[in-house]
């Protein structure tokens, strides 16, 4: 059997693998990279525009990133972390725009003000405190707040049209928020990678097994999905960026650091409107409060979306339960992932999160009228005939060991690396793709520490990400320069 040898093996043809591949090729053009994708095309799962929220997650409007503490104060630490990470993505994308990787920035990113909207005395009080805490921070200095229905009608006309004038309402907005088509980003990145020597893409291929060789190289068994031909790949470094498929691959790799991890799959649906006269009246991403027990990916939002150049409105997502780990996966995925080392954490999480179970059951049982009623909380004049139901992507929330609780359910993104950094897996969901660049740079620091400390790589990194190695909030002038550079380059500057 012929053996193919590479420096880097990227498993999964989504935005994460594409971002890591481009970073490596920019830093080391001679590096030899192989990307494997099980589907017939790249970006068909989580990175596809219809399978994710498309929000450039900067924590401007997502209320679940700013929880209320027991004393009533607002914790903005996670919001600061997410916003800082998204600034890294904006800088890298700006660099790639200037390098000609994208035909035009609006091919993948468009300005869509990020707004929050709530009603009811308790929620208005929360949003008021949230604004007070966030607006004092340099990253969120441009945020606006209002409880005036007339002002809010100007910001979000669909949401205020037909609403009871006696309702207690409030909203915030940041004008330079973004809508991102991660499918377009992924395809453009991989298209440019494919033009470079030392890069190969194999679609309709899947990884079957891993083995560690005596020289610490990884030997990977790969199967061609259509004809069933099996090949061997030898690689010095492996990245598992296969979305929901990363957990089974991590388990197959057998690294000690992956022991105890399990997954809880959640599906989703959108209500989609493409009626021109409705779409034209809403140009923002408006996030509200999540229902009790809902996972973060189910925070309701009414979004302007531009996917493959077509503008539409999306509302949702409506969560559901499935045993699939991928949209095009198998109903046996969840059961096959159960191991002796993750059984206890998964059972403990299941027993403790009964509120989530009840919520998912209630979402599955929703009728068409129920979904329309939920939409009317954000768009009172919504008509059923203007909206169609579409299936969103799969997400696998992380379950892992916890000394105190026995098992813990995580809703974020987590990187699991072997002790020597030769194999890295990315698990989890939100904020996911928005922070891809920051996450991939972190992987480079872990797995390529010598090169990352070299002057050659550092110089190139600073060209790609001008703020690399610095904390933006510690240097307000740097923050202003970086923001002006990215907003101008990506055409996100408010009029």
Phi, psi and omega in degrees: 000129179292143180243129177262129180250133180223165175278322185223132175245119178256117181258114183113129182257051179249189186295330181293307179298320180297318180295315179296319179298316180293318177303312182295319181291327176289325181280324185219084185303335183277355184294145184256116187238136172240130176247131180244132178229129184285333178279172182283346177221162176278163174059037178263346181259238188300331182282343180298141185304326182277352184260002179216172185288339181070009179278129169287089190297107179237006179068016177291319188239348187277103188291337180289346177275357180229073183292156177270128179286169181298333179272004178093350178281165184254129179268113182254009184302314181294323178298318178297316180297316181292319179297317179299320180293321180293328176299327177295316178299316181299321180293316181294317179296323178297318177301315182291326175300314180292337178272356177085017179291333181242142179297328179193143181302328181286359171291336182225344183219138181220146180291129176214103181313138178265119185232148171248146179217131179220161174221156184097143186304314183296315181290324177296319178298320177298313184293325178298315179292324179297314179298317180300320180287318186281322186293342177279346183270138183305326182293335185242023186298335182272005183289140177245154181222143175205147170245007182275116181304327180292319178294315181295327177295330176286322181287317188219075187301320180299320185288326182269341182294119178085004180281147178301119183297345179272354179297139173275114185229161176204156179207158172231162174206151170232120190289333184266024173296164186227146166257130187237131174264093184291337174296316178295319177303311183300311182296320179294318180297314182289325176301316179289324175298319184295340179277351184262144176295148178085014174231136177223137176247128175240111175267168183055037175232145178223149179277135182251323183203162180232148175213138179265125181272170184298328181273013179072007172284150176268135172252121185242130175269126185235137181243135173283124193291331186275308183263349176081010180293135182256135178230160177248136177239131172253127183219143178282331182219139180232133173243125178261095181241053188257027179060229179298340179281356182289325182297309177301324179292319177299319178294322179293327180293329173074021179287147184301323184293342181269355182294138176093350180278136174229181181220146176240104185282140177226132177257178181204163177221151176243151160266128186240133176237128177240012180291117189307316184290335176278314181301323183293341184268359182225117181228065183195169169247117185244115181255142177243200180271141180282146174297156179301128178089354183284141173290157183305328181293350183256014174298124184291138177208145177252113193241139159284130178231142170235106184239122184053037177082356182258130181268139180206171173245138176237140173231139179142212359275156171265121186281159175206168179251140176213158175264002176280144174265342178227155180301322178255032182268201183245147177293351178269357186305311182298314183293322179292339183276351182285128181231159175305326184278349177242002183296314181296311177303320181292322178292318180297318179296317180298320180288327185276330185258053178292333178295322177294319179299314179298319180298314182296321178297317180296324179292319179297326184275359182299137174269172176301320179294323178297317180295320179296321179296322176296318178298321183292346171295335180250340181216085188303332184266013184299138177246135185303321185292347181271354188234141177239149179272131179232147181277128176270187184275173177269145173230140177244106179287149186278134168242131181215168180295149175214127186299322183276317187264346184087324178199148185224137177261122181250138180255002183263203179249137183223139178256128177244124184236143172294160185303325182266003178075010184278343177223129182228136177238145177247121179243161171103190186229246187300142002274357168050243190301328182299329182255021185303317186293314179299318180295317181291325176295322176299322177294319177299320180296326180282317189262342179229054188296322181294313180295321182293337179271353182283153180296324182297312181290321180297319179298317180291322179297319179292332175290322181282319182228091186305332182269006184305133179083359180238158178257114186303322184287348176273350181220091186297325179294320176297317178302315180297317180295317181295315180297317179298319179297311184287316182295324178289312182297320184268005177059043179253359182296127179297147179292000000 
